[in-house]
Amino acid sequence: MLLALLIAAAPPPAAATPTAAAQAGTRIAYVGTDESGRCVYMTGDVGLDAREFRDDLKEDFEPGTALLLYHGMETRPACLAAARRIARSVGFRTVRTAPAPPRLDLGPPL
């Protein structure tokens, strides 16, 4: 019981924060699903379609950089799979997915 309390009170690992991930050579993007079920990608504050997402990743790609794809609770698995395919086609070798941290939660579908 005490161990569970200590674990719950511990701060998140450094890589769990966007700033720390970026400093560690990891690029961050967000994947969501809009009201009509379409995939929406974000690398900044504007939603992108698949082509725009690929172009944006390609423009800033640096060899050896990993990609972390944050997603909301309502994000369709097909959107995550598409984001992974796009990232790999650009050249990212390491592509991870994770639920968006609470302060970055994408909320309900767009």
N, C-alpha and C positions, 0 to 999 in steps of 0.2 A: 504494500500500500504506500509506504513512504517513497519507494522508488518511483512509483507512478506519479506521485506529487512532484518529485524532483524533476522528472522528465517533462511534465506538463509546464513547470515553471521555468524551464531552461529557455534561453533565447533561441530563435531559429538559427540554423547554420548560416554562415556568411553567404554561401552561394544561393540562399533562398531569397535574397533581396536583389532587385534589379541592378542597383549600383554595384554591389559586390560581384554579381555575375558578369557585368560589363567589364569590370576591372580585371576579371580573371580570364578574359579572352572569349567570352560567350556573348553572342548577339541575342537579343530578346525580341520576340514577336508575339502577337496575340491572335488567337483564332476564335471566331464565334460563328453563330448561326443567326441570320436575321429572321423576321417574322414569317417570311415566305419559305424558309428552309434553305436559303442560299448561304454559301460559305462567305464569311467576311474576314479579311486578314488586316492586321494593323501592325505597322512598324513605327508609327508615330501617333498622331491624334486624328488621322483620317482613315476611314475604312477603304480597303482596296479589294478589287476582284482578283482572281487567280493570276491573270496576265500582269496586272500592276504589281502584285506581290512578288512575282518572279523577277520582274524588271528591277524592283527596288532592292531585292536581295542580291541580285547580280551586280548592281551598281556599286554596292558597298562591300562586296565579298572580299575577305582576306583569307588566304590559305591558312589552315590550321585553326580557324575560328569555329567554335561550336555554335549551335543554334538551340535556344530554349523556347519552346512554344507554350505559352500560357494559354489556358482555355477556361471558359465559364462552365458552370454545371450543365447548361442546356446545349452545349456544343455537340453537334452530331459527330459520331466517330468517323464518318466519311470525310468531314471537313478536316479533321486531324490527319487522316491518311493522305488527303490531297496536299496538305501543307508539308508533310514529310516528303512526299514525292517531289514537290516543287523545290524544296530545300536541297535535296540530294541531286537534282538535275542541275542546280546552280553550282554545286561543288562542296556543300557542307558534308563532311564525313560523319560528324556526330550531331544527331538531332534528337533532343529529348522533349518530352511533353510533361506538363505538370498543371494541376489546378491553379488558377490565379490566386495569389495570396489575398487575404481578406481586404486589404487596403487597395488592391488592384483588381478586385473582383469585377468581372465584366457584367455582372448582374443578369437580368432577364434578357431573352433574345432581343436583338436590335429591332 
